[in-house]
């Protein structure tokens, strides 16, 4: 650890430097290497904060931003590392109430990490005091119902609960004039959305295993499309902004060898069985 990054003022200067790098990253062509470089810079800053035992609003912002970026850049190892120190330890040391976005991110992360087991999720939930997550709150009801629908394989219920317009109002919208708070709120909303979409993808894959073993072919009839789309958490619109469309999913399964067009029949696909 370079001694300079233990200095609070140097940390704040370094945060400005990293912020400029992040701004450039968003405005330029985004690459995997670029993502990894940003994560490395934030990790170095967190190491300095941890070594200096700093626990204040600045430290919280760095950890929260790092958390969101680790999720958007799909780095679950960094996500786990950040969460282990941030919630509840750093919030408690800084006497700052954890935002509901951080709480939901933690629970969603554990749902995904252990899927289909929910042991890690329940262990994490039991560690969160009512002061951190009010058991009578709408946020608790949402995450609990989401987990229950997965556990009971109620995929129609899960599809309804995991729609963006169902949970987005639970996430904070900053009223402060500080652009940093606005940017962090946007990042946290995007991070939660990314986690929910990954959970939807895992549930979709599980449902497809069942459907693939039960059906010999699929058709493009309106009734069948609607039913399949609901089961597989898909949109029936080709250019959907809410996630993967049914047409895109079918194209993907054809590429994977799970489906193939039925000869002489438009809008029908043979389900290729697992061998």
N, C-alpha and C positions, 0 to 999 in steps of 0.2 A: 504494500500500500504506500503510495507516494504521500509523504507527510503533508504536502500542500493541500491535498484534497480533504484533509481533516480540518482545515481552516474554514470557518463558516463563510467568510467573505469570498474565498476562492471557490467554494461550492456554488455560491450564487452567481459568480462570474462564469463558471463552467456551465451552469444551467442555461445562461443566456446563449453561450456558444452552442450547446446541444439543441436549444430551441431553434436557432438559425439553421442548423443542419436538418432538423425535422421539417422546417418550413420549406427548405429547398427540395427535400425528398418528396413532399406532397405536390410541389409544382413541376417536378421533372418526371421523367419516365421511371416508374417504380419497379425495382428489381428485387430479387431475393437477397442479393448481396447488399443492396442498400438497406433493406430491412434489418439484416444481421448487424450491419455497422451501427445503425441507430440503437439497437438493443444493447450492443457492447458499450456504447457511450453512456447510456442510462445506467447500465450495470456498474460501471466504474464510479459513477456519481453516487449510486446507492451504497457502494462499498465504503466510500468516503464518509457518507452520512452515518452508516452503521458504526464505523471505527471511531467516529467522533461522538457517538452516543447522542446525536442530535434528535430531538423529538419536538417538533413545532410544526406550524402550518406549512413551512417550506418543505420540510421532510415529507409530510403527508402528500403534498402536491407531486413531488418527484416520484414517490412510490405509486400513487394513483395513476399518474400518467404512464409510468413503466408498466403497470398492470394492464391497462387498456391496450397499450401497444403490443405487449406479449400475446394478447388474445387476438388482436387484429392481424398480427404477423404469424399466428399459429405456432407459438413456442410454449407448449404446455409445461416443460421443465422450468422455464423462467417464471411462468405463472404460479406454479406451486411454490417456488422459492420466495417470490414476492409476497404471496398471501400468508405464508408462514410467519412473516415478521410484521406485516401490515395489520392483520385482523386477528385478534383484537389488540395485540401488544402495542404497536406504534400509536394507534388511536388512543389507547388508554394512557400511555405515557404523555401524549400531547394534550390530554383532556379535551379531545375533539370527538364529537358524536359521529360514528361511521355513517356515511350516506347510504341510503338503501341500495344504490347501484353497486357499491362494493360488497354489500351483504349478499345480494342476488348473484353477483358474479362468482363469489366464493361457493355458494350452494350449487349453482349450475355447473361450475367447473368440476365439483366433486361428483355430480350426477353423471357427467360425461366420462370422467377418469375411471369410474368404476363400472360403467354400464356393461351388462344389464343389472349387476348387483348395485344395491343402494346402501350398502353398509357404510361406505365412506361418507355419503351424503348425510345419513342419520347421525353419524359420529360428529360431523361438523355442525349439524343443526343443534345437537345437544350442548355443544360448547358455546353457543351464542345465547347470551343472557336476554331476558325480555327487554332490557334497556337497549340492546342492539337490534333485536328483531321482536317487535311486539306481536305476541301470539294472537292478538285480536285484530291485527292490521290486515288490510287488503293484500299487501305484498306477501304476507305469510300465507294467507288463504290461496293466493295464486300459485306460489311455488309448491305448496303442499298438495294442491289438487293436480298440478302438473306431474309431480312425482308419483302420486297415486295412480293417475291414468296410465303412466308407463308401467308401473308395477303390476297392474291388473290387466295389461294389454288392451286397454280401452283406447284404441288408436283414433277413433272418431272424436272422442272427448279430448284426447291429446292434441289433435289437429286444431280443434276450436280454441283451446287454451294457448297454443303456441303461435297464434296469429299476432303479427306485430301490433295491430290496432287494439288488441286485448290488453297488452301489458305495458305499452309505451308510456301511458299516463302515470305509471308507478315511478318512473325515473325522473330525477330532478331536472328542473329548468332554472338556470341561474337568473336571479333578479339583480345581481350585481353588475356594475358597469365595467368591471375588470374583464378584459378580453380573455385572460388566462382561465377564469372560471367558466366562461362561455365555451372555450375550446375544450376544456376538460369534461364539461357536461356532454358535449357532442361526442367526444371520444367514448365516454362511459355508455352512452346510448348505443353507439355502434358496436361496442364490445359485448353488451348484453345481447344485442340482435345476432351477432356472430355466434355466440354460444348457443342460443336457441336454435339457430339454423343447423349447427353441428349436431345438436340433440335430435332434431327432426331427421337429419340424414341417417343417424344411427337407428332410429325407430323405423324409418323407411326400409332400410336394409333388412331389418328383422322381419318386417311384414312380407317383404318380397320372398324371403326364404320359404315362408308358409304358402304364399300364393303359387310360387313356382312348383312346389310339390303337389299342389291340389288341382291345378288347371292344366289342360292340354293346349289350349289356345286362348288368345285374347282378341276381342273385336273392337272396332272403332265406333260402335253404336253410341249414341248420345248417352243412353242410360248406363252402359258399361263404362264409358269414359268418366262420367260423374262419380260412379262408385269407386273405380280404381284410383281416381285422383284423391278422393277423400281418404281411402285406406292408406295410400302412399304419401299423403301430405304434399300433394302436387297442385299446381294451378292448371286449369284447363285452357288458359290463355297462352298462346304461343309466345307473345312478347310480354310476359308478366314481370312486374317489378317486385313481386312478393316472394320470389324464389324460383325453384326449378319448375318448368312447365311439363305437362304430361308428354308432349311431343319430344321435348329434349330428353326426358327420361327414357322413352322408348328407343330413341336413337342411340342413347348410351348403352342400353341393354343389348341392342343389336350388335354394337361394336364389341361388347363383352362376350358375345356368343350365348347370351341367355335367351334371346328371342331371334326369330328369323321370319321374314315375310312369307305368308302362305302362298304357294304358287297358284295362280289363277283366281285369287280372291283378294280384291282391293280392300284395304282396311282391316286385314286379319293377320295375326302373327302366331306362329307355332312356338310354344314354350319348350325350350330345350332343357331336358332334365339333367340333373347333376349325375355324373357317372363316377 
